[in-house]
């Protein structure tokens, strides 16, 4: 093999390895929601409970912003499954149904919820800037007990 061909082969192999490393480090990773706190199964002091969420590979945008692919804001469903609002349908406003808490303004990744004593399931659902339920990133739920 000629030295020039060996050099080209070497650089092609290095480029391939670089692509593997980048993909392993999250390049092109799927969007996700993680409920940071409280932990699933936790017992917390109420009635005010702060729920913190982390969102990866997704652009958070305030309500009313221009709609864009790959962006939206969080909605906290209280004791209501994500399936209660079909994908592509509008999430009801909080004043119409207090089970739906919109996080369409700062802080975009947390809300302080008022919860009665007992067991509660909190589901975080992504909606677009017009409050339409999205399936990406996938909803996440925790169940907590409020004292």
C-alpha angles and dihedrals in degrees: 000000000000119000091242091056091049090052092050091047091050093051092046090052091048091050091050091050091049090053090051092050093048093049090049090052094059103276104154092004117163119260114260144183122215124186101221098185146054097029120238108270094018125144110224137184113251174213089069112049121178114213117198122196134189121208123197130195093004133098114236112214132179120253112273095029115131109282113254135173110261096022139094142108139266130266123195114215112201114210087336124110121235088244090067087083111044118226109271094027126109118261108234117252117256093244089057094046122008090203087080117067115187120212095194096134135043126335088046095180104046144042135185107229126198107223131176119232114282139053119330135178117213118196122189115210128183117230130181120249088275092056095253112150115249130197093214121101092030116245118258129207139196131184118215137173117231118209 
